[in-house]
Structures are given as C-alpha cells and as structure tokens.
Amino acid sequence: MNLDKEIEKRLARAWNEVLGRSQRKRIKEVWQRMKKGESLSEEDERLAKILLEHQEYAKIWEETSSKIDETEKINPYLHVSLHLVIENQIAEENPRQVSRYLSKKLSQGADRHEIIHELASIFSEFLLNTLKYQRPFNRAQYIQKLVEVTRNID
C-alpha cells in the first residue's frame, strides 16, 4: 500500500492496540477452517480469498504464535484486514463510491489487487484518525475523498 511510512507505522501501532489480537485470532481461525473445507460465512469467504491471494504470509497464518516481527515492512494482519474492509464495502456497495472508483479504474485496465491497495490507503487515512484520536469514523469526509479521487482518474 502506498502509505507514507510514518503513517503506516502509526496506523499499525494503533491497530495492534485496538483490534490486533482479536483480528489475528479470527484470521487464523478462518485460515484453519478454510483448509479443512468447513463452511464459511460470506464475509469469512471473502477473508479466505484474501488470505489465499497473500500466500507470501501463509507461514504466518500457520504459526501458533500471534506475534509478528516488528521489523517487517508490512503488518500482514493489518494488510489483509484492510483488504477485507474494502472487499466488504464493495460487496455491500457501502459506500457506493468505493465500487464506482473500482469500476472506473478497472475500465482503464488497472489491476484489481492494486486498486484495492489504493482504496485501502485512502481508507487508512481516516482509520488512523479514528484510532489515534478515538473519534467516530468520519464517513462523510471519507465519501468526499472517494468522490474527489474518482473524479480525478484520467
């Protein structure tokens, strides 16, 4: 994701403090259930697909420890969690501006995975403020930003 490195570090720190433990546990559970061929909810199906798209982290999903290497450039749990947020927004068309951005970029031949990264980067800006300042997520500003970036696609 193309986040400024300092923003990315701060977001990862805030995410770990607030959501990290429970999300890591969920990711590992979905990974194990998927491998066993167990039934998954729609959202867990999306998460399983994301985990499969990130085979570079497969060893991490397999480990019993939930600790991650702090020296890693990317927190893999945060990374797939952001993917899931965007995939859920697309699936639910909520906000619909996410789907509009995706459609416009796809029509220009952009790679879907990279588009998800772009959208996650936009979302992350707003998530960081929510976590850092313990304020409600500013949905109106998020939507406005999506409208602006969609309008500016060449």
C-alpha positions as CSV (number, residue, x, y, z in Angstrom):
1,M,0.0,0.0,0.0
2,N,1.3,3.4,-0.8
3,L,1.0,4.9,2.7
4,D,3.6,7.3,4.0
5,K,5.9,5.1,6.1
6,E,5.3,7.1,9.3
7,I,1.5,7.0,8.8
8,E,1.8,3.3,8.2
9,K,3.8,2.7,11.3
10,R,1.4,4.8,13.4
11,L,-1.6,3.0,12.0
12,A,-0.1,-0.4,12.6
13,R,0.7,0.6,16.2
14,A,-2.8,1.9,16.8
15,W,-4.4,-1.1,15.1
16,N,-2.5,-3.5,17.2
17,E,-3.5,-1.8,20.4
18,V,-7.2,-1.6,19.5
19,L,-8.0,-4.5,17.2
20,G,-4.9,-6.6,16.6
21,R,-5.4,-9.5,19.0
22,S,-9.0,-10.4,18.0
23,Q,-8.4,-9.9,14.3
24,R,-5.3,-12.1,14.4
25,K,-7.3,-14.8,16.1
26,R,-10.1,-14.5,13.5
27,I,-7.7,-14.7,10.6
28,K,-6.0,-17.8,12.0
29,E,-9.4,-19.4,12.6
30,V,-10.7,-18.7,9.1
31,W,-7.4,-20.0,7.6
32,Q,-7.8,-23.3,9.5
33,R,-11.5,-23.7,8.7
34,M,-10.8,-22.9,5.0
35,K,-8.0,-25.5,4.9
36,K,-10.4,-28.1,6.4
37,G,-13.1,-27.3,3.9
38,E,-15.5,-26.1,6.5
39,S,-18.4,-23.9,5.8
40,L,-17.7,-20.1,6.0
41,S,-20.0,-17.1,6.2
42,E,-19.9,-14.7,3.2
43,E,-17.5,-12.3,4.9
44,D,-15.3,-15.2,6.0
45,E,-15.3,-16.4,2.4
46,R,-14.0,-13.0,1.3
47,L,-11.4,-13.2,4.0
48,A,-10.3,-16.7,2.9
49,K,-10.0,-15.5,-0.6
50,I,-7.8,-12.6,0.5
51,L,-5.6,-15.0,2.6
52,L,-5.2,-17.2,-0.5
53,E,-4.2,-14.1,-2.5
54,H,-1.5,-13.4,0.0
55,Q,0.4,-16.7,0.0
56,E,3.6,-14.9,1.0
57,Y,2.1,-14.8,4.5
58,A,0.9,-18.4,4.6
59,K,3.6,-19.4,7.2
60,I,2.3,-16.6,9.5
61,W,-1.3,-17.9,9.3
62,E,0.0,-21.4,10.2
63,E,2.0,-20.3,13.3
64,T,0.5,-20.8,16.7
65,S,2.0,-17.5,18.0
66,S,0.2,-14.3,17.1
67,K,3.4,-12.3,17.5
68,I,4.6,-10.6,14.3
69,D,8.1,-9.4,13.5
70,E,8.0,-5.7,14.3
71,T,10.9,-5.1,11.8
72,E,8.6,-6.3,8.9
73,K,7.7,-3.5,6.4
74,I,4.1,-4.6,6.4
75,N,1.9,-5.9,9.2
76,P,0.3,-8.9,7.4
77,Y,-2.7,-9.0,9.7
78,L,-3.4,-5.3,9.2
79,H,-2.8,-5.7,5.5
80,V,-5.4,-8.4,5.0
81,S,-7.8,-6.7,7.4
82,L,-7.7,-3.5,5.2
83,H,-8.3,-5.7,2.2
84,L,-11.3,-7.2,3.9
85,V,-12.7,-3.8,4.8
86,I,-12.5,-2.7,1.2
87,E,-13.9,-6.0,-0.1
88,N,-16.8,-5.7,2.3
89,Q,-17.5,-2.2,1.1
90,I,-17.5,-3.4,-2.5
91,A,-19.8,-6.4,-1.7
92,E,-22.2,-4.2,0.2
93,E,-21.8,-1.2,-2.1
94,N,-21.5,0.8,1.1
95,P,-20.3,3.4,0.4
96,R,-21.1,3.1,-3.3
97,Q,-18.3,5.4,-4.1
98,V,-15.8,2.6,-3.5
99,S,-17.5,0.5,-6.2
100,R,-17.5,3.5,-8.5
101,Y,-13.8,4.0,-8.1
102,L,-13.1,0.3,-8.6
103,S,-15.3,0.2,-11.8
104,K,-13.6,3.3,-13.3
105,K,-10.1,2.0,-12.6
106,L,-11.0,-1.5,-13.9
107,S,-12.4,0.0,-17.1
108,Q,-9.0,1.6,-17.7
109,G,-7.3,-1.8,-17.3
110,A,-5.8,-1.3,-13.8
111,D,-5.0,-4.4,-11.7
112,R,-7.8,-5.1,-9.2
113,H,-5.4,-6.0,-6.4
114,E,-3.6,-2.7,-6.8
115,I,-6.9,-0.8,-6.9
116,I,-7.8,-2.5,-3.5
117,H,-4.5,-1.2,-2.2
118,E,-5.3,2.3,-3.4
119,L,-8.7,2.2,-1.7
120,A,-7.2,0.8,1.4
121,S,-4.7,3.6,1.5
122,I,-7.5,6.2,1.3
123,F,-9.5,4.3,4.0
124,S,-6.4,4.1,6.2
125,E,-6.0,7.9,6.4
126,F,-9.5,8.1,8.0
127,L,-9.0,5.0,10.1
128,L,-5.8,6.4,11.6
129,N,-7.6,9.5,12.8
130,T,-10.3,7.4,14.3
131,L,-7.9,5.2,16.2
132,K,-5.5,7.9,17.1
133,Y,-8.0,10.4,18.4
134,Q,-10.6,7.9,19.5
135,R,-13.3,9.7,17.4
136,P,-16.1,8.2,15.3
137,F,-15.1,7.4,11.7
138,N,-15.7,10.4,9.5
139,R,-17.8,8.7,6.9
140,A,-18.8,12.0,5.1
141,Q,-15.2,13.0,4.6
142,Y,-14.3,9.5,3.5
143,I,-17.0,9.6,0.9
144,Q,-16.0,13.1,-0.2
145,K,-12.4,11.9,-0.7
146,L,-13.6,8.9,-2.7
147,V,-15.7,11.3,-4.9
148,E,-12.6,13.5,-5.5
149,V,-10.2,10.7,-6.3
150,T,-12.7,9.1,-8.7
151,R,-13.3,12.4,-10.4
152,N,-9.5,12.8,-10.9
153,I,-9.0,9.5,-12.6
154,D,-7.6,10.2,-16.1
